[in-house]
Amino acid sequence: MTRLLRDTPLRPEASETLDPQDWDELRALGHRMLDDMIDYVASIRERPVWQPIPEAVRARFRDQLPRQACDLGEVYRSFADFVVPYATGNVHPAFMGWVHGGGSAVGMLAEMLAAGLNANLGGRDHVPIEVERQVVQWMREMFRFPDTASGIFVTGTSMANLMAVLVARTSALGKLARQHGIGNDGALLTAYTSKAAHGCISKAMDIAGFGSAALRSIVVDQSHRIDVNALRAQIASDRAIGFRPFLVVGSAGTVDIGAIDDLNELAALCAEENIWFHVDGAFGALGILSPALAPLLAGIERADSIALDFHKWGQVPYDAGFLLVRDGERHRDAFAQPAAYLRRETRGLAAGSSWPCDLGPDLSRGFRALKTWFTLKTYGTEKLGAIITRSCALAGYLEARILAEPRLELLAPVNLNIVCFRYVCDDADRVNGEVVIDIQESGIAAPSTTILDGRLAIRAAIVNHRTDICDIDALIAAVLEFGAQRSPHCQGLPSIDAPPLAL
Ligand SMILES: Cc1ncc(COP(=O)(O)O)c(C=O)c1O
């Protein structure tokens, strides 16, 4: 030990810890923080959805490392004045960009409780892990997986998809591949997904050591569903030249337009070909909770693994991704690794094996399960399912308004909760791109964009449980107004009255 360490005086006073000198002062400030955040969520409609960050505000976050202490109240003021007003905006009901969930006040409170417990869910024997196991059990039940299925919370579906690729890899090559790498056998493995699949799948193939070229992108039909005949033909031709097809990733809700592949057909093909069948259900898998959508997901219960996010349609605050694997043994084979300092016991704190660290790359893990457990228990799956159904009905309303408006054009079928459209004008890609930015900067709504068949689309994904008819109307009005401003010489016909919403 160095002399400096040896000579450091050890005083017993509480001032040596990070706990406050005055707990009552902290309690008062804590209550104010809680009240402020509850007010923030309760009055979210009064705020702009998003606003550009002034340079002076940005500059405040370029400070030097704070060496000296600062009053907590002052730090909190900085948060209230400079962080809160410039957040992403996905708590707001008119946020419709990308696929962002709205969270809930219940989830927010659960996050606070989890932070208070400061539990590490990598392993060991404590009830926070039982809470995670409870959610795993609920997921088995929801997707009709066997009791031997395993599950684990992760950051998001990008991570869950990567882990599924790794489980499928170990399953195909055997556990020795974890020691020796994928080698020559691995170089022959090929995976399959549709052209409409999320980009994180090709990233996963890259990170897993196969290279993204080992992922075959299969054509889709008009509704963006994978063409299963083309998939079958690709698998056959790959086998004929010596490749080893090992993984098919089906989409339960594509990111662009919410298409759901024919999961039953994919399951049958994978069983026939002895190929791992993974479903990317980032947002769509929870559609199983909606009686109206569940039939579209038929076949998901036959998957070898499912990735999904509670932080999207599940309304759990970020982040709360999840991976469910039918064969828990294979899941453990891909990640479990003994270590002297992680020895398992049959009693004491080191009991309760297997641990979540045996099911993924993380050893230190937060208590994501708690906010999910609170959300599922507090609202119940029927209410969550009704919210999912309602977001699709709102998407249907938006679709009907677009079809009734000659100045707007629908660019893709509306499968679930995602609507892609645009303002009709010359130079439409440029104009619509600008319209989306104008709307975001106005604070009225926050759609995003995508490219469909080479054409830029305004994309509205209705995920937030707070979104209502007035938000859809505001989006339409904003597109028409900014569209006319950006393209004044291109005025279409007057609109037809808005159709009634059937919910
Ligand atoms: C279909 C699909 N897959 C994967 C992802 C990635 O999920 P995450 O952002 O939670 O990593 C998304 C995100 O929107 C998605 O829509």
The ligand as an SDF file (V2000), in Angstrom:
LIG
                    3D

 16 16  0  0  0  0  0  0  0  0999 V2000
  -38.4160   -3.4980  -35.7090 C   0  0  0  0  0  0  0  0  0  0  0  0
  -37.3520   -2.9320  -34.8200 C   0  0  0  0  0  0  0  0  0  0  0  0
  -36.3010   -3.6950  -34.4820 N   0  0  0  0  0  0  0  0  0  0  0  0
  -35.3280   -3.2350  -33.6860 C   0  0  0  0  0  0  0  0  0  0  0  0
  -35.3620   -1.9540  -33.1840 C   0  0  0  0  0  0  0  0  0  0  0  0
  -34.2640   -1.4810  -32.2950 C   0  0  0  0  0  0  0  0  0  0  0  0
  -34.7510   -1.4030  -30.9750 O   0  0  0  0  0  0  0  0  0  0  0  0
  -33.9970   -0.5570  -29.8760 P   0  0  0  0  0  0  0  0  0  0  0  0
  -34.0550    0.8570  -30.3520 O   0  0  0  0  0  0  0  0  0  0  0  0
  -34.7830   -0.7650  -28.6140 O   0  0  0  0  0  0  0  0  0  0  0  0
  -32.6170   -1.0680  -29.7820 O   0  0  0  0  0  0  0  0  0  0  0  0
  -36.4290   -1.1180  -33.5190 C   0  0  0  0  0  0  0  0  0  0  0  0
  -36.4800    0.2570  -33.0410 C   0  0  0  0  0  0  0  0  0  0  0  0
  -37.3740    1.0180  -33.3320 O   0  0  0  0  0  0  0  0  0  0  0  0
  -37.4590   -1.6180  -34.3520 C   0  0  0  0  0  0  0  0  0  0  0  0
  -38.5200   -0.8860  -34.6950 O   0  0  0  0  0  0  0  0  0  0  0  0
  1  2  1  0
  2  3  1  0
  2 15  2  0
  3  4  2  0
  4  5  1  0
  5  6  1  0
  5 12  2  0
  6  7  1  0
  7  8  1  0
  8  9  2  0
  8 10  1  0
  8 11  1  0
 12 13  1  0
 12 15  1  0
 13 14  2  0
 15 16  1  0
M  END
$$$$
